[in-house]
Amino acid sequence: LAGAAKGAAASIGVGVAATIGKGFSRLNALNEAEARLTGLGIAGAELTSVMNSADKAVTGTAFSMADAAKAAGLMASAGIAAGTGMDDAMKALVTTTAASGREMSEITPIFTKIAASGKLTGETMAQLLDSGVNVNGALQKQLGKTADEITKMVSSGEIDFATFAAAINSDLGMLAEAMGGTLSGMTRNVLSAFGRIGAEVQKPIFDALL
């Protein structure tokens, strides 16, 4: 009994430590994202809308709200507007990240480059292909074009961000949720849950420090 009690106490201790650590990281990431958005002149209902887009994009997936909030701030700075545009952009980002098997922080710069330039380029399409995401194939299905036609359209700057995001969401839209149901995905979901709980508990203290 004594051994079992010690084991249980140790497990509880690990859980508490994880909750505190993940909670603080989540609060810090959300605070930084909100500060970036505020610096861009995004506040009030618009700020809430952007953060909601980030939250919706990762709900049911293996990705954290902290990472999504950072990405949403960068997307906004690249010119993606709050509302449907941000919803589509964040869903496409999360989907692409899931398809690539990489971290969101690695895929976000590619997305912000596309958003900032207003178009998909041969360079960014190649970067995504190197990450295991066949954007050309997704665009073929979306636009009813051949691979060569898509390549020419990209070279001519005819594929804007909205078309790119729509193709990703149409072709791979449910992948992030499916990956969230795998063992590794569920493990990350548990860690995200620790973060949410820890953030709620620590928020009054965190806010008092600002």
N, C-alpha and C positions, 0 to 999 in steps of 0.2 A: 504493500500500500504506500509506504513511504517513497519507494522508487517511482511509483506511478504518479504520486503527487508532485514529486520534483520534476518529472517529465512534463506534466501538465502545466506547471508553473513556468517552466522554460519555454514551452510553446506559446503561452500567453504573453510572456515577455517579448518573444520574437515578433508576435503579432502587433503588440503595442508599439514596439520600436519601428516596425515597418509602417504602421499607420501614421505615426508622428513624422517620420522621414518623408514618406510619399505625400503626406498632407502639406507639409511646408513647401516641397518642390512644386506642387500643384498651385498653391497660392502665389508663390513667387512668379511662376510662369504666367499665370493669369494677370497678375499685376503688371508685369512687363508688357504683355500684349495690350492691355488696356491703355497703358501709358503711351505706347507707340501709336495706337489708334487716336488717342486724344491729341497727340502731337500733330496728327494729320488733319485735325479739325473734326474728327468723328466723335460725337458725344450723344448722350441721351438715348432716344429710341433707336437711332442709327447704330450706336455702339452696342446696344442690347441685341439688335438684329444680327450684327456680325458675329457676336459671341454665340448666339443661338445657332447660326449656320455651322460654326465649328462643332458645337455640341451635337447637333443632329448628324453631322457627318461621321462621328466616331461612335455614336450609340449603337451597341450591338456588335461592335468590332473589337479587335485586339489593340486598338490605338487609344492613347490617352488624350483627355481634354487639354492637358497642359501643352502637348505637342501641337494639337490642332489650333489652340489659341494663338500660339506663336506663328504658326503658318498663316492663319487668318489675318494677323496683323501685317505680315509681309505681303500677302495677297492684296490687301487694301492699299498698301504703299505702292504696289505695282499698278494700281488703277482699277481693281475689281470693286464694283459698287456693292453696297449692302443690298440684301434682298435675294431675289431669284438668282442673280448673277453670282453672288457669293455662295449660295446653296449649291449651285451646279459646280462651281470651281472647287469647293471643298470636298464634295462627293467624288469628283474626278481625281483629286489629289489622293484621297484616302484609298480609292480603288486602285490607282496606279501604284501606290506604295505597297499595297497588299500583293499585287501581281508581281512586283519586282522582288519582293522578299527583303527589301532594304528598309532602312529607317526613314521616317517621314522627313527628318532634317536633311537627308541626302537627296530626296526627290523635290522638296519645296523649291530650291534654287532654280531648278529647271522650269518649274511652273511659273515662278515669278519672272523669269526671263521671257517666257512666251507671253505672259500677261503684259509686261512692260513694253514689249515691242509691238504688241497687238496682233502678232501672227506666229504661226508655227514655222520654224526654219529647218533647213536640212541639218544644221548643227544640233538643234534641240531634239529633232526626231531621232537622230543617230544616238544621242545621249540616252534617250528613253529605250531605244532598241538594245543598247549595250546593257541596260538594266533589266532586260527581259520582257519589255513591253512593246508589242508590235503595233505601233500607232498607224502605220500605213494600212495594215489589215483592218483595223477598226474603222478607218476613214473610208476604205473601199466599201464596207458594208453600209456605212451611214450615207454615203453619197452615190452609191451605185456606180463606182468608177473602177478602172483597172489599176494595178500597182503603178504602172508607168504614168498613167494620168494623174494619180495622186502625187507622185514625185514631181511632175511638172507643175502642178498647182502649188505645191509647197515652195518650189524654186521661184515661182512667180509671186509669192506672198499672198496667195488667195485663200489660205486656210487661217481664219481668225481664231482667237482664243475660244469664243463661244462654240464654234463648229468643232474645234478640237475636243473641248470638254464634253460636248454632247455625244461625240463618237465614242469616247472612253466610257461614259456612263451607259450608253446603249449596249455596247459590246461586253463590258466587264462589270456592269453595275452591281451585281450581287456578290461579287468575289470577296469583298472585305468582310461581309457578314458571314459568308461560308468559312473563311479563314478563322473568324472569331470562334467558331465551333470546334476547332482542332484543339489538341492538348496544349500546344504552346500558346494558342490564342486564348484559351480559357485561363491559363496561368497568368497571362498579361491582363486579362479582365479582372482577375482577383486582385492583382497589384493595383490596378486602376481603382478598384473598389476601396482598397485601403486608402488610396489618395483622396477619394471623395469624402470618406468618413473623417479622415484626419484633417482635411481642409475645413469641414464644417465645425469641428471641435476647436481648431486653432484660429479660426477667422477673427473672432473678437480681439485676440492677442495680436495677431498679425496687423489688423487695421489700426490698433493702438500705437503700433511702432511707426506707422507711416506719417 
